[in-house]
């Protein structure tokens, strides 16, 4: 079993633990009414997108998400939250350093022996969700579950759905597809982006991700036999029929969207195996992007 496969199967336990501990981290996380930005790189950026949409949708305050390198330095926030598994990513550390003394910052990380511990004002360490694989799975979803629980949006049903996602078979014919498109709505657009990234990283697949209503506005033109279009959330009326009409395989998520992401992680590993690839050794990637001056 690869590291990534072992790590993705541990997600129900990680989510249960972080949800139980969420109240302990309350002072490090945004209070209602704060103007907040959530930042990250790669997978962490996509989790930031989902978390920002959830918080703003819950009426907790204006919340934006940025890739750390694209943070608008002239914009004022009450708090900036940085999601960083490694605690060493250059763009995140540079941003936190620039905000020191001006904006309250929180880092959510997996490794307490890294520079981010002193770079941020507050730190939440999820060391039990750290990973040996370069490809992120459980740290990202555990960090999102922390923020979801902080908002009162996590339930035991989410964990139950994750166990179902791990136990059930993948849809027939899905592994044999050559193109994969993931769709989301609202907070699940970030999850769709992450599902696409997992497929690219682990299996070198042609993948795309879109807001579900945008799929008809051009992207569906490349959909054909050999395409799998997977809606992680409820699809717009008529879209499933339109996709099936192209000859593509339609997959409608029925579990909590975060559990659907777990199924997509499993797909990435399965496609990698079918192509003789090692998902723990993604091409051209390292655990952390550390840039030298």
Secondary structure, DSSP 4 states (H G I P E B T S, - for coil): --HHHHHHTTHHHHHHHHHHHGGGGGGGSPPTT--EEEEESTHHHHHHHHHHHHHHHTTS--EEEEEGGG--TTS--SEEEEEESSS--HHHHHHHHHHTTTSEEEEEES-SSSTHHHHSSEEEE-GGG--SSSS-SHHHHHHHHHHHHHTT---HHHHHHHHHHHHSPPPTTSTT-SEEEEEE-TTHHHHHHHHHHHHHHHH--EEEEEEGGGTTTTGGGG--TTEEEEESSPPPTTHHHHHHTTTPEEEE--S-HHHHHHHHHHHHHHHHHHTT--TTS-TT--SS-----
